[in-house]
Amino acid sequence: MKLFCIGCGPGDPDLLTVRAADLIKSADMIFAPTAREGKSSIALSIVEKYIGNFAKTVSLVFPMVKNRESLRDYWKRNADEIASAVKTGKKVIYLTVGDPALYSTWIYIQRELKRTHKDIEIEIVPGVTSMFAIAAKAGISLAEGDETVAIVPACYDLEKVKRTASACDTVIFLKDGRYFDRVIDMLGEAGFPDSATVAIAQNVSDEGELLEMKKISELRGKKGPTEKYFSIMVAKKNARD
Ligand SMILES: C[S@@+](CC[C@H](N)C(=O)[O-])C[C@H]1O[C@@H](n2cnc3c(N)ncnc32)[C@H](O)[C@@H]1O
């Protein structure tokens, strides 16, 4: 009894690994996360062209709320549903956008399975994460030489983000792009000079892709271009190019 968790990459179906594509093509049941009932799953839409004619697809709801207590029931219910499918002997996979190890619903499923369905073997197939997709599109490095990098969700505690930014050369902001404006001023307070560069993007490698390269001074006090949850920003303290 085995479950495969597959990283689907940032959006372009051609950015899947060969292993991911092969597993999806031969899957009997494909589970994927969605934020609410009736909303289509982004992970499912990325891999659509690989899904076999007879495969069954199931979207599992993971609401976008920060309170972990209220999420526990969803994690358990979703893990139980996946486990039941695996125990029928079918080839079952769980999809996640980007890589399963980065801000993914997968870890909640994995923890539940390890706690209550110990007999299920797990294989994780890594995927191209959004931060490497934006670096490739923008032609920037995330770190060179002795530089340090932090990955932070922009929509949480701003003071924590500031402390992290003070100690790093590159800060990668994920999650909601509607929060990016407020971190621009904070970056200045954290020691990022006016000349620091910012790559800011939405829907990287997917329909409606937006990518802008700016100096921090150009973004300060202005409304940024990102309006969606699927946004990413890379701020580099040392502008070398
Ligand atoms: C729940 S996290 C999942 C991250 C994912 N596991 C990864 O490896 O990139 C969702 C966030 O990832 C970022 N993201 C994922 N794909 C993206 C894309 N194609 N374009 C821009 N941002 C993306 C956004 O910051 C979004 O809010």
The ligand as an SDF file (V2000), in Angstrom:
LIG
                    3D

 27 29  0  0  0  0  0  0  0  0999 V2000
    0.6440   27.4360   -0.4420 C   0  0  0  0  0  0  0  0  0  0  0  0
    2.0760   28.1750   -1.1380 S   0  0  0  0  0  0  0  0  0  0  0  0
    2.7080   26.8260   -2.0670 C   0  0  0  0  0  0  0  0  0  0  0  0
    4.1510   26.9900   -2.4690 C   0  0  0  0  0  0  0  0  0  0  0  0
    4.5960   25.8570   -3.3620 C   0  0  0  0  0  0  0  0  0  0  0  0
    4.6030   24.5900   -2.6390 N   0  0  0  0  0  0  0  0  0  0  0  0
    5.9720   26.0880   -3.9970 C   0  0  0  0  0  0  0  0  0  0  0  0
    6.8120   25.1870   -3.9310 O   0  0  0  0  0  0  0  0  0  0  0  0
    6.1740   27.1190   -4.6150 O   0  0  0  0  0  0  0  0  0  0  0  0
    1.3490   29.1520   -2.3560 C   0  0  0  0  0  0  0  0  0  0  0  0
    2.2310   30.3350   -2.6660 C   0  0  0  0  0  0  0  0  0  0  0  0
    3.2820   29.9210   -3.5200 O   0  0  0  0  0  0  0  0  0  0  0  0
    3.6030   30.9630   -4.4090 C   0  0  0  0  0  0  0  0  0  0  0  0
    3.4180   30.4820   -5.7810 N   0  0  0  0  0  0  0  0  0  0  0  0
    3.2620   29.2030   -6.1590 C   0  0  0  0  0  0  0  0  0  0  0  0
    3.2100   29.1060   -7.4990 N   0  0  0  0  0  0  0  0  0  0  0  0
    3.3240   30.3560   -7.9790 C   0  0  0  0  0  0  0  0  0  0  0  0
    3.3440   30.9150   -9.2830 C   0  0  0  0  0  0  0  0  0  0  0  0
    3.2050   30.1520  -10.3770 N   0  0  0  0  0  0  0  0  0  0  0  0
    3.4900   32.2580   -9.4130 N   0  0  0  0  0  0  0  0  0  0  0  0
    3.6340   33.0360   -8.3250 C   0  0  0  0  0  0  0  0  0  0  0  0
    3.6210   32.5640   -7.0660 N   0  0  0  0  0  0  0  0  0  0  0  0
    3.4770   31.2420   -6.8890 C   0  0  0  0  0  0  0  0  0  0  0  0
    2.6970   32.1390   -4.0630 C   0  0  0  0  0  0  0  0  0  0  0  0
    3.3900   32.9460   -3.1470 O   0  0  0  0  0  0  0  0  0  0  0  0
    1.5290   31.4450   -3.3950 C   0  0  0  0  0  0  0  0  0  0  0  0
    0.8310   32.3090   -2.5280 O   0  0  0  0  0  0  0  0  0  0  0  0
  1  2  1  0
  2  3  1  0
  2 10  1  0
  3  4  1  0
  4  5  1  0
  5  6  1  0
  5  7  1  0
  7  8  2  0
  7  9  1  0
 10 11  1  0
 11 12  1  0
 11 26  1  0
 12 13  1  0
 13 14  1  0
 13 24  1  0
 14 15  1  0
 14 23  1  0
 15 16  2  0
 16 17  1  0
 17 18  1  0
 17 23  2  0
 18 19  1  0
 18 20  2  0
 20 21  1  0
 21 22  2  0
 22 23  1  0
 24 25  1  0
 24 26  1  0
 26 27  1  0
M  CHG  2   2   1   9  -1
M  END
$$$$
